[in-house]
Amino acid sequence: MNFISTRNASPAVSLSQAIAAGLAPDGGLYVPQQMPAARTLAAGASLAATATTLLQPFFAGDALEPELAGICEQAFDFPAPLQSLATRNDHVLELFHGPTAAFKDFGARFLAASLSRLRAGQERPLTIIVATSGDTGAAVAAAFHNQPNLEVVVLYPDGRVSPRQAHQLGCLGGNIRALRVAGSFDDCQAMAKQALNDADLQAQVPLSSANSISLGRLLPQMSYYAHAALEHRARHEAPLNVVIPTGNLGNAMAAVMARALGVSLGRILLATNANRVLPDYFGGGQYAPKPSVATLANAMDVGAPSNFERLRWLYKGDDAALRTEFFARAVDDATIRETIACRYSAYGEVFCPHTATAVNVLEQLRASGEAAAGEHWAVAATAHPAKFESVVEPLIGREVPVPAALAELLKRPAHAEPCPPEYAALRERLLNS
Ligand SMILES: *Cc1c(COP(=O)(O)O)cnc(C)c1O
């Protein structure tokens, strides 16, 4: 299968090329030239085996095709269980059992497993540059740690990520370098972009990015929805409806694509924080990107959802169809707090602020009857609450135990290198490593 750009002004490329490139040369996002026919999937298979079957048509004919099963085993070596909530027919799809306790571990690990195979036999390693405000950089750093033929340089704004996040970035060492930049996230992103556009530098140090528009992160995310929907249908004979907390629409786009491949998902609805671009659009307004506002669910503080272009592509630009099919509801910080506190006091359930937006939207749907009592719904739980302990613990009045994998990371000593917010400083570090 070949892949084309959503903007239609770049040549079609193979899967390997699309994964290695990240963004298409015309600035668009890579999408399959046509969506594969529906897949026949069986319940009872492991998550890795489900991923291999689901992703096979996308890998057909590519250099990575013989590697697909191995890549899936490496990326999907922790579970994504569908658990019941206390409220009737409500479930939670736990996507936070990976090394950094967020769903981004799945995509980052799949991308790392793919890229390390693509680089095998090359003389020089590929260096991945990531600018991060927290979660993405941690998932990418952990996923690429000790992967052959790959190095990572993470830039983060010093003092502007949580202490736990900074620790996760700086504690790996080896092929992972963490630079704590004396500036803002925008400074970090500008420095990374400049490096990716510096042809002279790249002749000496091959570079790539790993942000959420990469196909190598998007495609694997379909797998946990497929696995959960299959297990659910085997038990309940009913499709699973989902509410997904959304920022850049990466996780949600994967669910939409899985459904387009025949996975038995019912409705797919979106929850955002106070950043209202998607709720306004699906509610009938223009698609109007805005500067993001800071919220408690900070991994969703997005004012221009990057995968929106892919969603529009899948619906052939038909805004009316998109508005019939989806809606998004915005949940403000006060409601996020209230949801976390109430679910704990009523049921003993503990959610991270991102997951809490989706839990609240599901509560609204149940209360209004938009989600009928007999329907089964799941919220995607995108991070473990222990990652956001400074928000969650005061609301529930107790400590949240840290999951073992994350505790393992937090035990390691951390050392990030200081770096001034100037491109020259980054360039010099890349050349002298
Ligand atoms: C990245 C992230 C999100 C948003 O995911 P998108 O794919 O950008 O929509 C939600 N929750 C958590 C915890 C995240 O890290």
The ligand as an ORCA input file, in Angstrom:
! r2SCAN-3c Opt
* xyz 0 1
  C      -1.609     13.316     24.474
  C      -2.659     13.073     25.498
  C      -4.025     13.262     25.217
  C      -4.526     13.783     23.896
  O      -4.319     12.857     22.854
  P      -4.488     13.327     21.334
  O      -4.090     12.160     20.528
  O      -3.581     14.499     21.158
  O      -5.911     13.703     21.150
  C      -4.946     12.967     26.209
  N      -4.551     12.534     27.420
  C      -3.255     12.333     27.723
  C      -2.894     11.869     29.085
  C      -2.250     12.585     26.776
  O      -0.963     12.413     27.100
*
